């Protein structure tokens, strides 16, 4: 069982892998910013994003999980929720 991480630790990790994978500026990854626009995502990029999430955070992502993720805050909340749920299980 892994310990529950803080939101700040998780967001820092998220920004690091998004910056590396999608060559995006971390300073643009503010909570209200559009995930799709800042990362310049197309449909194939979403597949890459799922792979990167699964390899970094070790949980399975379902396609329907992304329906409500529009902003970085939505994305951060989703990852933090999944990581902490997994840590408790």
MMTF fields as JSON, N, C-alpha, C and O atoms, coordinates in Angstrom:
{
  "mmtfVersion": "1.0.0",
  "mmtfProducer": "UNKNOWN",
  "numBonds": 355,
  "numAtoms": 356,
  "numGroups": 89,
  "numChains": 1,
  "numModels": 1,
  "chainsPerModel": [1],
  "groupsPerChain": [89],
  "chainIdList": ["A"],
  "bondAtomList": [4, 2, 8, 6, 12, 10, 16, 14, 20, 18, 24, 22, 28, 26, 32, 30, 36, 34, 40, 38, 44, 42, 48, 46, 52, 50, 56, 54, 60, 58, 64, 62, 68, 66, 72, 70, 76, 74, 80, 78, 84, 82, 88, 86, 92, 90, 96, 94, 100, 98, 104, 102, 108, 106, 112, 110, 116, 114, 120, 118, 124, 122, 128, 126, 132, 130, 136, 134, 140, 138, 144, 142, 148, 146, 152, 150, 156, 154, 160, 158, 164, 162, 168, 166, 172, 170, 176, 174, 180, 178, 184, 182, 188, 186, 192, 190, 196, 194, 200, 198, 204, 202, 208, 206, 212, 210, 216, 214, 220, 218, 224, 222, 228, 226, 232, 230, 236, 234, 240, 238, 244, 242, 248, 246, 252, 250, 256, 254, 260, 258, 264, 262, 268, 266, 272, 270, 276, 274, 280, 278, 284, 282, 288, 286, 292, 290, 296, 294, 300, 298, 304, 302, 308, 306, 312, 310, 316, 314, 320, 318, 324, 322, 328, 326, 332, 330, 336, 334, 340, 338, 344, 342, 348, 346, 352, 350],
  "bondOrderList": [1, 1, 1, 1, 1, 1, 1, 1, 1, 1, 1, 1, 1, 1, 1, 1, 1, 1, 1, 1, 1, 1, 1, 1, 1, 1, 1, 1, 1, 1, 1, 1, 1, 1, 1, 1, 1, 1, 1, 1, 1, 1, 1, 1, 1, 1, 1, 1, 1, 1, 1, 1, 1, 1, 1, 1, 1, 1, 1, 1, 1, 1, 1, 1, 1, 1, 1, 1, 1, 1, 1, 1, 1, 1, 1, 1, 1, 1, 1, 1, 1, 1, 1, 1, 1, 1, 1, 1],
  "groupList": [{"groupName": "UNK", "atomNameList": ["N", "CA", "C", "O"], "elementList": ["N", "C", "C", "O"], "formalChargeList": [0, 0, 0, 0], "bondAtomList": [1, 0, 2, 1, 3, 2], "bondOrderList": [1, 1, 2], "singleLetterCode": "X", "chemCompType": "L-PEPTIDE LINKING"}],
  "groupTypeList": [0, 0, 0, 0, 0, 0, 0, 0, 0, 0, 0, 0, 0, 0, 0, 0, 0, 0, 0, 0, 0, 0, 0, 0, 0, 0, 0, 0, 0, 0, 0, 0, 0, 0, 0, 0, 0, 0, 0, 0, 0, 0, 0, 0, 0, 0, 0, 0, 0, 0, 0, 0, 0, 0, 0, 0, 0, 0, 0, 0, 0, 0, 0, 0, 0, 0, 0, 0, 0, 0, 0, 0, 0, 0, 0, 0, 0, 0, 0, 0, 0, 0, 0, 0, 0, 0, 0, 0, 0],
  "groupIdList": [1, 2, 3, 4, 5, 6, 7, 8, 9, 10, 11, 12, 13, 14, 15, 16, 17, 18, 19, 20, 21, 22, 23, 24, 25, 26, 27, 28, 29, 30, 31, 32, 33, 34, 35, 36, 37, 38, 39, 40, 41, 42, 43, 44, 45, 46, 47, 48, 49, 50, 51, 52, 53, 54, 55, 56, 57, 58, 59, 60, 61, 62, 63, 64, 65, 66, 67, 68, 69, 70, 71, 72, 73, 74, 75, 76, 77, 78, 79, 80, 81, 82, 83, 84, 85, 86, 87, 88, 89],
  "secStructList": [7, 7, 7, 7, 7, 7, 2, 2, 2, 2, 2, 2, 2, 2, 2, 2, 2, 2, 2, 2, 2, 2, 7, 7, 7, 4, 4, 4, 7, 7, 6, 6, 1, 5, 2, 2, 2, 2, 2, 6, 7, 7, 2, 2, 2, 2, 2, 2, 2, 2, 2, 2, 2, 2, 2, 2, 2, 7, 7, 7, 7, 7, 4, 4, 4, 4, 4, 4, 7, 7, 5, 2, 2, 2, 2, 2, 2, 2, 2, 2, 2, 2, 2, 2, 2, 2, 2, 2, 7],
  "xCoordList": [0.848, 0.0, 0.888, 1.756, 0.674, 1.492, 0.814, -0.411, 1.617, 1.03, 0.302, 0.584, -0.628, -1.351, -0.398, 0.226, -0.291, 0.587, -0.194, -1.422, 0.526, -0.148, -0.504, 0.069, -1.442, -1.853, -0.698, -0.526, 0.102, 1.227, 2.244, 2.738, 2.556, 3.5, 2.97, 3.709, 1.71, 1.094, 1.054, 1.369, 0.673, 0.608, 2.001, 2.148, 3.009, 4.383, 4.784, 5.394, 4.441, 4.757, 3.996, 4.558, 2.735, 1.915, 2.529, 2.706, 2.848, 3.421, 4.732, 4.997, 5.546, 6.836, 6.65, 7.297, 5.761, 5.615, 4.87, 5.144, 3.933, 3.252, 4.221, 4.198, 5.061, 6.046, 7.005, 7.334, 7.443, 8.374, 7.7, 8.238, 6.531, 5.849, 5.29, 5.37, 4.728, 4.04, 4.775, 4.257, 5.982, 6.803, 6.011, 6.047, 5.303, 4.487, 5.166, 5.907, 4.9, 5.447, 4.681, 3.463, 5.399, 4.733, 4.016, 3.01, 4.52, 3.878, 2.501, 1.694, 2.223, 0.907, -0.11, -1.299, 0.359, -0.513, -1.22, -1.165, -1.875, -2.626, -3.982, -4.496, -4.557, -5.805, -6.927, -7.653, -7.084, -8.209, -7.924, -8.831, -6.686, -6.318, -6.904, -7.13, -7.142, -7.668, -6.566, -5.524, -6.797, -5.84, -5.559, -4.407, -6.621, -6.49, -5.702, -4.852, -5.977, -5.309, -3.847, -2.982, -3.555, -2.179, -1.282, -0.145, -1.797, -0.992, -1.123, -0.426, -2.013, -2.259, -2.588, -1.958, -3.595, -3.95, -4.871, -5.831, -4.572, -5.515, -5.908, -5.488, -6.695, -7.195, -6.069, -6.161, -5.024, -3.899, -3.128, -2.612, -3.044, -2.356, -3.058, -2.411, -4.384, -5.115, -4.702, -4.631, -4.437, -3.961, -2.599, -2.356, -1.714, -0.411, -0.575, 0.138, -1.501, -1.743, -2.178, -1.707, -3.066, -3.52, -2.341, -2.203, -1.507, -0.336, 0.593, 1.086, 0.828, 1.72, 1.13, 1.859, -0.16, -0.817, -0.666, -0.265, -0.991, -0.935, 0.478, 0.657, 1.479, 2.849, 3.384, 4.212, 2.93, 3.407, 2.667, 3.252, 1.382, 0.571, 0.015, -0.615, 0.234, -0.092, -1.557, -1.868, -2.444, -3.857, -4.388, -3.842, -5.465, -6.065, -6.994, -7.827, -6.841, -7.685, -8.754, -8.46, -10.006, -11.107, -11.405, -11.351, -11.717, -11.999, -13.085, -12.997, -14.1, -15.196, -14.75, -15.426, -13.624, -13.104, -12.756, -12.774, -12.439, -12.002, -13.143, -12.89, -14.374, -15.477, -15.618, -15.989, -15.334, -15.485, -14.197, -14.193, -13.113, -11.818, -11.557, -11.196, -11.75, -11.543, -10.364, -9.608, -10.22, -9.168, -8.089, -8.26, -6.984, -5.93, -6.432, -6.049, -7.299, -7.828, -8.631, -8.508, -9.451, -10.194, -9.225, -9.44, -8.157, -7.155, -6.422, -6.253, -5.991, -5.312, -6.227, -5.805, -7.473, -8.43, -8.642, -8.708, -8.749, -8.947, -7.767, -7.965, -6.55, -5.36, -5.24, -5.016, -5.388, -5.262, -6.291, -5.97, -7.513, -8.576, -8.23, -8.369, -7.78, -7.439, -6.246, -6.262, -5.217, -4.02, -4.377, -3.941, -5.171, -5.521, -6.491, -6.434, -7.374, -8.275, -7.468, -7.731, -6.481, -5.625, -4.801, -4.599, -4.32, -3.492, -4.286, -3.737, -5.571, -6.428, -6.799, -6.913, -6.985, -7.44, -6.46, -6.709],
  "yCoordList": [-1.187, 0.0, 1.242, 1.388, 2.12, 3.325, 4.45, 4.492, 5.353, 6.462, 7.445, 7.549, 8.151, 9.182, 10.36, 10.826, 10.833, 11.963, 13.253, 13.262, 14.332, 15.631, 16.094, 15.641, 16.984, 17.534, 18.241, 18.133, 18.97, 19.71, 18.768, 19.028, 17.661, 16.68, 16.101, 15.967, 15.767, 15.163, 16.147, 15.782, 17.385, 18.392, 18.66, 18.833, 18.698, 18.881, 17.741, 17.965, 16.528, 15.357, 15.414, 15.126, 15.781, 15.892, 16.917, 16.64, 18.087, 19.138, 18.676, 18.964, 17.969, 17.506, 16.546, 16.701, 15.54, 14.588, 15.178, 14.803, 16.096, 16.748, 17.634, 17.672, 18.335, 19.209, 18.396, 18.784, 17.27, 16.415, 15.749, 15.759, 15.175, 14.405, 15.283, 14.923, 16.427, 17.261, 18.565, 19.426, 18.709, 19.901, 21.179, 22.129, 21.183, 22.331, 23.094, 22.522, 24.376, 25.247, 25.034, 25.208, 24.657, 24.404, 25.641, 25.515, 26.827, 28.043, 28.259, 29.013, 27.61, 27.729, 26.747, 26.824, 25.825, 24.78, 25.253, 24.595, 26.387, 26.936, 26.23, 25.742, 26.178, 25.42, 25.741, 24.838, 27.011, 27.384, 27.199, 27.339, 26.89, 26.756, 25.487, 24.492, 25.543, 24.402, 23.372, 23.683, 22.162, 21.069, 20.833, 20.693, 20.791, 20.515, 21.605, 21.305, 22.857, 23.967, 24.11, 24.256, 24.072, 24.256, 23.125, 23.361, 21.896, 20.757, 20.501, 19.645, 21.237, 21.085, 19.627, 19.009, 19.097, 17.685, 17.41, 18.144, 16.338, 15.805, 14.413, 14.0, 13.695, 12.404, 11.407, 10.645, 11.405, 10.497, 10.909, 10.053, 12.206, 12.683, 12.218, 11.966, 12.104, 11.619, 10.184, 9.816, 9.393, 8.021, 8.071, 7.336, 8.938, 9.115, 9.572, 9.106, 10.473, 10.995, 9.877, 9.804, 9.016, 7.88, 6.967, 6.54, 6.675, 5.805, 6.433, 5.749, 7.727, 8.427, 8.43, 8.229, 8.652, 8.638, 7.248, 7.113, 6.23, 4.863, 4.472, 3.799, 4.889, 4.512, 5.324, 4.826, 6.554, 7.392, 7.161, 7.274, 6.839, 6.737, 5.348, 5.121, 4.428, 3.01, 2.732, 1.982, 3.342, 2.968, 3.005, 3.686, 2.259, 2.149, 3.327, 3.672, 3.935, 5.064, 4.55, 3.851, 4.909, 4.547, 5.746, 6.885, 5.511, 6.639, 7.573, 8.788, 7.013, 7.857, 8.779, 9.763, 8.466, 9.334, 10.725, 11.698, 10.821, 12.085, 12.992, 14.128, 12.533, 13.349, 14.681, 15.677, 14.726, 15.977, 16.738, 17.756, 16.279, 16.928, 17.948, 17.601, 19.206, 20.286, 21.175, 21.639, 21.405, 22.3, 21.505, 20.324, 22.175, 21.527, 21.173, 20.141, 22.03, 21.705, 20.415, 19.588, 20.223, 18.967, 17.796, 16.763, 17.971, 16.922, 16.621, 15.46, 17.679, 17.488, 16.764, 15.815, 17.213, 16.594, 15.12, 14.282, 14.807, 13.422, 12.544, 11.478, 12.991, 12.2, 12.052, 10.948, 13.148, 13.105, 12.164, 11.378, 12.231, 11.35, 9.883, 9.05, 9.566, 8.181, 7.686, 6.561, 8.518, 8.129, 7.856, 6.859, 8.743, 8.576, 7.423, 6.77, 7.16, 6.007, 4.716, 3.771, 4.688, 3.517, 3.3, 2.161, 4.389, 4.296, 3.738, 3.04, 4.047, 3.581, 2.11, 1.362, 1.702, 0.34, -0.724, -1.913],
  "zCoordList": [0.0, 0.0, 0.0, 0.861, -0.948, -1.024, -0.251, -0.142, 0.278, 1.049, 0.144, -1.049, 0.736, 0.005, -0.192, 0.761, -1.417, -1.698, -1.59, -1.672, -1.406, -1.334, -2.743, -3.734, -2.796, -4.085, -4.765, -5.979, -3.983, -4.558, -5.198, -6.295, -4.496, -5.046, -6.352, -7.327, -6.361, -7.543, -8.702, -9.834, -8.435, -9.496, -10.063, -11.273, -9.221, -9.69, -10.618, -11.664, -10.231, -11.062, -12.396, -13.453, -12.333, -13.548, -14.503, -15.69, -13.986, -14.828, -15.456, -16.623, -14.694, -15.213, -16.377, -17.412, -16.221, -17.326, -18.514, -19.654, -18.274, -19.4, -20.174, -21.404, -19.448, -20.081, -20.945, -22.065, -20.407, -21.147, -22.344, -23.45, -22.12, -23.159, -24.287, -25.462, -23.921, -24.909, -25.205, -25.916, -24.659, -24.879, -24.603, -25.385, -23.488, -23.106, -21.969, -21.168, -21.92, -20.889, -19.582, -19.536, -18.521, -17.242, -16.703, -16.005, -17.017, -16.511, -17.133, -16.59, -18.261, -18.9, -18.317, -18.626, -17.474, -16.917, -15.652, -14.613, -15.752, -14.626, -14.54, -15.546, -13.334, -13.152, -14.133, -14.549, -14.511, -15.383, -16.876, -17.697, -17.232, -18.647, -19.263, -18.575, -20.556, -21.293, -21.516, -22.094, -21.062, -21.24, -22.716, -23.127, -23.503, -24.934, -25.653, -26.492, -25.332, -26.023, -25.616, -26.479, -24.319, -23.862, -24.354, -24.762, -24.313, -24.754, -26.251, -26.797, -26.92, -28.354, -28.69, -29.549, -27.985, -28.113, -29.283, -29.517, -30.025, -31.002, -30.513, -29.432, -31.281, -30.794, -30.497, -29.535, -31.299, -31.035, -29.789, -29.07, -29.526, -28.331, -27.06, -26.043, -27.122, -25.949, -25.615, -24.442, -26.621, -26.394, -25.706, -24.749, -26.196, -25.555, -24.113, -23.224, -23.885, -22.547, -21.6, -20.465, -22.061, -21.257, -20.907, -19.76, -21.882, -21.661, -20.628, -19.731, -20.755, -19.83, -18.409, -17.437, -18.291, -16.973, -16.349, -15.193, -17.131, -16.603, -16.179, -15.164, -16.95, -16.594, -15.418, -14.655, -15.26, -14.155, -12.847, -11.77, -12.94, -11.725, -11.46, -10.427, -12.366, -12.168, -11.842, -10.917, -12.61, -12.569, -13.988, -14.856, -14.209, -15.539, -15.794, -14.955, -16.953, -17.343, -18.295, -19.265, -17.999, -18.893, -19.788, -19.324, -21.06, -21.967, -21.44, -21.612, -20.805, -20.315, -19.171, -18.872, -18.537, -17.474, -18.003, -17.249, -19.289, -19.861, -20.306, -20.708, -20.248, -20.757, -20.031, -20.653, -18.744, -17.998, -17.793, -17.102, -18.366, -18.149, -19.251, -20.376, -18.899, -19.855, -19.458, -20.312, -18.153, -17.667, -16.933, -16.628, -16.661, -15.885, -14.494, -13.944, -13.911, -12.584, -12.628, -11.725, -13.656, -13.81, -13.87, -13.237, -14.639, -14.835, -13.524, -13.151, -12.83, -11.547, -10.557, -9.896, -10.46, -9.526, -9.855, -8.955, -11.136, -11.575, -11.141, -10.559, -11.424, -11.085, -9.573, -9.076, -8.84, -7.372, -6.779, -5.888, -7.256, -6.777, -7.028, -6.132, -8.242, -8.593, -7.776, -7.277, -7.64, -6.885, -5.43, -4.856, -4.837, -3.424, -3.201, -2.159, -4.148, -4.053, -4.111, -3.368, -5.005, -5.151, -3.887, -3.468, -3.273, -2.073, -0.898, -0.046, -0.856, 0.242, 0.049, 1.02, -1.195, -1.504, -1.058, -1.251]
}
